[in-house]
Amino acid sequence: MPKPPVPYLDHTLSRYLEYARVVAHNNKDAIKRTEEAVSQFRKTGIDLQLKLQKFADGNDNWINNFWLPEMYLKVRLALPVNSNPAYIFPEQKFANINEQLKKLIDREMSTGKIKVPMCMEQYNRILSCYREPHKIEDIQHYKRSDKNTRSQWNEHILVMSNNQTFILFTRVGGILLPQTEIIYQLSEIVRMSDGRAQDVVLPIAGGSVGNRDDAAAFWELMKEVPENLQSLDLVRKSLFVVCIDRPRNLIKFRNDLESKMAIKGLHMLHGFGKENWGLNRWYDATIQIIISSDGTNGLCIEHSVAEGIVIINMGEFSINYAMKNMRRKIIAEPKAKIHPKPLTWLVSPQAKNIMWKQIAEFQRLSEDLELSVLIFTDFGKEFIKSCLISPDGFVQLSMQLAYYKVHQHLVSTYESASIRRFRLGRVDNIRAATPEALQWVQAMVDKDKPVVKLLISLFPVIYITNITGHGIDNHLCALKLLAIEEMKQGRLEKLPSIFQDSVWDETMRFPLSTSQVTTTTTAPDVYLCYGPVVKDGYGCSYNLQSNKIIFAPSAFRSCSKTKIDSFKAALTESLRDMRAII
């Protein structure tokens, strides 16, 4: 696969100016300062551009060296709500705990047989990577398998039950254990976790639910004890995590489908805090399979390792596998009866204080997040395609119009565009808040202006520019970080003014964070959700189905600027307005 190209400096700066003018909200002085800063950087940025090109020539993927730390590993916010998205599976019906465990086994076994088209490097990382909290910048542990020692392989997963940690063995001496042995271990885990009084259980997962510097401080103390280091090593080497959620406090909600779906999303995102299932998790792990006794089940995903769609593809394969095999009867009894391993943790008073501080922060986060679901059934992607319009461009414009209806201005909008056509490629950003989009939404809202044509033709151009490696966000991120490094080395007197501009800050934050995750399953209640990426913003994933569109807008209750109910209503109104002018 080819390396990603380095975009032309003039192209990136011209596009940056277009987006900056939109978020400057007609502030002529701010726009003038930005234009002057960009004009200056067209000259002073040439040296940085040459250094970036030289760096790119010597690396497989220049983007990941800059983008991954800035986007994920250096961010100090707590992973739950702020970073980890959730994927909701179809609801299941369980008669008892044994049936719950049986359905769980079907999901687990399917992950070992995945055959969906995806980059093998990302596939390997999904089941082999772990994000460990660390001061300043988190560390990704990547466990590679040695083909020459397969006959001696031992593989395991981490199981969370009643806030307790257990290792369940899936492969011993290179041999994959049968279902009977897995079910036996799961039953033993449930029995052992039920046997401990819950008021004496220390929720060790609370050590990673808060600010990443606090999480790093907690685990640095924990690793001073050899027993803790051994337990943590087993956690890091787990293929994935299984969370068995048992009955807790009853969550009250309205009985309509959209409300039920939102409740399921919150269950996956944060488990309704410390009093329910929120600490029956391990948020540093790439994949958590969550299965609850009320039938709610799905994934919580640590996002730094792979793109959501890669993990969703694996999740869909698991769903289909489970549906095909759920009626299969298991007759044989376990022969080896291999016992699961409870993990031992010795927590000092100092470490406990840091843990409880994080749990308090996590509780505030879980109570603050507001998630809604909109199932728009007037039409779906088939109707949009029949009008010779890009479904994704159509939906992106509808969100711009909805935001403008509620807030009377546009903001920087994030939509990930895959660049996996390149070696080790991840994503760049499609920015829907363009000058043309601003002009269009203003005309749509102002009844005195003539009805204008949809600007859908603009979106394929932006999309193609991004997926072919010529987006602006990764490029500008790299140039800024190179400038900072040049300053540290004394080769640059000061940071270029483009990076110190207030409009830069506003252009590089995303009050509207969107993501298209279109699923192929026919289940009616499958979707992806996540929290806003800034305090005064919205998160809004969308699932484009043939005859409907599922949106999952989120916001923080503590922010007086965001209005999730108004935004949801404006989305419906905008989609109908747009259909009327096609």
Protein Blocks (a to p, Z undefined) as FASTA:
>chain_A
ZZdddddfklmmmmmmmmmmmmnnopaklmmmmmmmmmmmmmmmmmmmmmmmmmmmmpfb
lmlmmmmmmmmmmpmbdfehjlmccddddddddfblklmmmmmmmmmmmmmmgccdddfk
lmmmmmmcccdddehiacdddddddfklmmmpccdddddeehiacdddfbgghiacdfkl
mmmmmmmmmmmmmmpcfklpccfklmmmmcfklmmmmmmmmmmpmklmmmmmmmmmpmbd
cddddddddddddfbfklmmmmmmmmmmnonpjklmmmmccfkbmbdcdddfkopacddd
dfklpcfklmmmmmmmmmmmmmmmmmpccfbdcfklpacddddddddfklmmmmmmmmmm
mmmmmmmpccdddddfkbcfklmmmnopafklmmmmmmmmmmmmmnopacdddddddfkl
bghiabdcddfbbfklmmmmmmmmmmmbccdddfklmmmmmmmmmmnopafklmmmmmmm
mmmmmmmnopafbacfklmpfklmmmmpcfbacdddddfbfbfkbccddddfbfkbccdd
ddddfkbccddddddfklmkbcfklmmmmmmmmmmmmmmmZZ
